[in-house]
């Protein structure tokens, strides 16, 4: 009987893991499409990101339902329970990252009517690619049970913070040099902040993977380089 329950639990978790990977793939795609829509001034691609967020939200609901069903039917304990709780936390973070990608796409529709700010589009794309790679590595670490790779992602969040800080200073300079830059730079700053928050959420996911594998959260405080004012965009 115990072997039967264990086998059923393994099948349930495998199914939920498949959903997590699907959700993660959609979120990775949304990140890259959102910044590409900005660089190309492509409002149709931006709208595609906004519409695609519905699928991401639907997957989170499905994952939550499946996880709740697994807990109710299989009554997992110890590491098995930790696995299900980790899945729930990963799904919540992925959903939020998807929201930030959608926010970027929303602002693209406004920025297409404005002059571009020197080098900002390329800088945002580099920052977004770094976060997307962090997310990909985190999902790989989850699949492989690789705490070392998850820790590597955790350390790389500092690089994203440094990119954000550099952009923040550039936007301030542009706004002081020409008041006409104030509105586009404010939009671009919120985009950069959204990407920086994506990095934070991805790092949270990496820490959950470490907890899943080792049974403990990382002891050392996460290295942070974001020293600017804490401005968020919850739109």
C-alpha positions in Angstrom: 0.0 0.0 0.0 2.8 2.4 0.9 4.5 1.7 -2.4 1.3 2.3 -4.3 0.8 5.7 -2.5 4.4 6.6 -3.3 4.0 5.7 -6.9 0.8 7.8 -7.2 2.5 10.7 -5.5 5.4 10.5 -8.0 3.0 10.6 -10.9 1.2 13.6 -9.5 4.4 15.5 -8.9 5.7 14.6 -12.4 2.5 16.1 -13.8 2.8 19.3 -11.7 6.5 19.6 -12.7 5.5 19.4 -16.3 3.1 22.3 -15.8 5.8 24.3 -14.0 8.1 23.9 -16.9 5.4 24.9 -19.4 4.7 28.0 -17.3 8.4 28.8 -17.1 8.8 28.5 -20.8 6.0 30.9 -21.4 7.4 33.4 -18.9 10.9 33.2 -20.5 9.3 33.9 -23.8 7.3 36.8 -22.4 10.4 38.5 -21.0 12.2 38.4 -24.3 9.2 39.4 -26.4 8.4 42.3 -24.1 11.8 44.0 -24.5 11.9 43.1 -28.2 8.6 44.9 -28.7 10.2 48.0 -27.2 13.4 47.8 -29.3 11.4 47.2 -32.5 8.5 49.6 -31.5 6.2 46.7 -32.2 2.8 47.2 -30.7 1.5 44.0 -32.1 4.2 42.0 -30.3 3.5 44.0 -27.1 -0.2 43.1 -27.3 0.8 39.4 -27.9 2.7 39.6 -24.5 -0.3 41.1 -22.8 -2.6 38.4 -24.2 -0.2 35.6 -23.4 -0.2 36.6 -19.7 -3.7 35.0 -19.5 -2.2 31.6 -20.3 0.4 32.1 -17.6 -2.2 33.0 -15.0 -4.3 30.0 -16.1 -1.4 27.6 -15.5 -0.8 29.0 -12.1 -4.4 28.2 -11.2 -4.1 24.7 -12.6 -0.8 24.1 -10.7 -2.4 25.3 -7.4 -5.4 23.0 -8.0 -3.2 20.0 -8.7 -0.9 20.7 -5.8 -3.9 21.0 -3.4 -5.4 17.8 -4.8 -2.1 16.0 -4.3 -1.8 17.2 -0.7 -5.4 16.1 0.1 -5.1 12.7 -1.5 -1.5 11.7 -0.8 -0.9 13.4 2.5 2.8 13.9 1.7 5.3 14.5 4.5 8.9 15.5 4.9 10.7 16.1 1.5 7.6 15.0 -0.4 5.6 17.8 1.2 8.5 20.2 0.7 8.4 19.4 -3.0 4.8 20.3 -3.3 5.2 23.5 -1.4 8.2 24.4 -3.5 6.1 24.0 -6.6 3.5 26.4 -5.3 6.1 29.0 -4.5 7.7 28.7 -7.9 4.4 29.1 -9.6 3.6 32.2 -7.6 6.9 33.8 -8.6 6.5 32.9 -12.2 3.1 34.5 -12.3 4.5 37.7 -10.9 7.4 37.7 -13.3 4.8 37.3 -16.1 3.0 40.4 -14.7 6.1 42.4 -14.9 6.7 41.4 -18.5 3.1 42.5 -19.2 3.8 45.8 -17.6 6.7 46.4 -19.9 4.6 45.6 -22.9 2.0 48.1 -21.7 4.5 50.9 -21.6 5.8 50.0 -25.1 2.5 51.1 -26.5 3.1 54.6 -24.9 6.8 54.8 -25.9 6.2 54.2 -29.6 4.9 57.7 -29.8 8.1 59.2 -28.2 11.7 59.7 -29.3 14.0 56.9 -28.2 16.6 57.6 -25.6 20.2 56.9 -26.6 21.2 53.2 -26.0 18.4 52.6 -23.5 16.6 49.9 -25.6 19.8 47.8 -26.0 20.6 48.2 -22.3 17.2 47.0 -21.3 17.5 44.0 -23.6 20.8 43.0 -22.2 19.4 43.2 -18.7 16.3 41.2 -19.7 18.4 38.5 -21.3 20.5 38.1 -18.2 17.3 37.7 -16.1 15.8 35.3 -18.7 19.0 33.2 -18.5 18.9 33.2 -14.7 15.3 32.0 -14.9 16.2 29.2 -17.3 19.1 28.1 -15.1 16.8 28.1 -12.0 14.3 25.9 -13.8 17.1 23.6 -14.9 18.4 23.5 -11.3 14.9 22.6 -10.1 14.6 19.7 -12.6 18.1 18.4 -11.8 18.0 19.0 -8.0 21.1 21.1 -8.5 21.7 23.3 -5.5 25.0 24.6 -6.8 23.5 25.9 -10.0 20.7 27.5 -7.9 23.3 29.2 -5.8 25.1 30.5 -8.9 21.8 32.1 -10.0 21.5 33.6 -6.5 24.9 35.3 -6.8 24.2 36.6 -10.3 21.3 38.8 -9.1 24.0 41.3 -8.1 24.9 41.7 -11.8 21.3 42.6 -12.6 21.3 45.2 -9.8 24.4 46.7 -11.2 22.9 47.0 -14.6 19.8 48.6 -13.1 21.9 51.1 -11.1 23.8 52.1 -14.2 20.6 52.7 -16.1 19.0 54.6 -13.3 22.0 57.1 -13.3 21.8 57.4 -17.1 18.1 58.2 -17.0 18.7 60.9 -14.4 21.4 62.4 -16.6 19.2 62.4 -19.7 16.4 64.0 -17.8 18.6 66.8 -16.4 20.1 67.5 -19.9 16.8 67.8 -21.7 13.3 68.2 -20.0 11.8 66.5 -23.1 13.5 63.3 -22.0 11.6 63.3 -18.6 8.5 61.4 -19.7 10.2 58.7 -21.8 12.9 58.2 -19.2 10.3 57.7 -16.5 8.6 55.0 -18.5 12.0 53.4 -19.3 13.0 53.6 -15.6 9.8 51.7 -14.6 10.7 49.1 -17.3 14.2 48.7 -15.8 12.7 48.4 -12.3 10.3 45.7 -13.6 13.3 43.7 -14.9 15.2 44.2 -11.7 12.2 42.9 -9.8 12.1 39.9 -12.1 15.7 39.2 -11.1 14.7 39.4 -7.4 11.8 36.9 -8.0 14.1 34.6 -9.9 16.5 34.7 -7.1 13.7 33.8 -4.7 13.0 30.8 -6.9 16.6 29.8 -6.8 16.5 29.9 -3.0 13.5 27.7 -2.9 15.3 25.2 -5.1 18.2 25.2 -2.6 15.7 24.7 0.2 14.1 21.8 -1.7 17.4 20.0 -2.2 19.1 20.7 1.1 16.2 21.2 3.5 17.6 24.6 4.5 17.4 28.1 3.2 20.8 29.8 2.4 22.5 31.1 5.5 24.2 34.1 4.0 22.4 37.3 3.1 21.8 37.7 -0.6 24.3 40.1 -2.2 22.5 43.2 -3.4 23.7 46.2 -5.4 20.5 48.1 -5.8 21.1 51.2 -3.7 18.5 53.4 -5.5 15.2 54.5 -4.2 12.7 51.6 -4.0 10.3 52.4 -6.8 7.9 49.7 -8.0 5.4 49.5 -10.8 2.4 47.4 -9.9 0.3 48.4 -12.9 
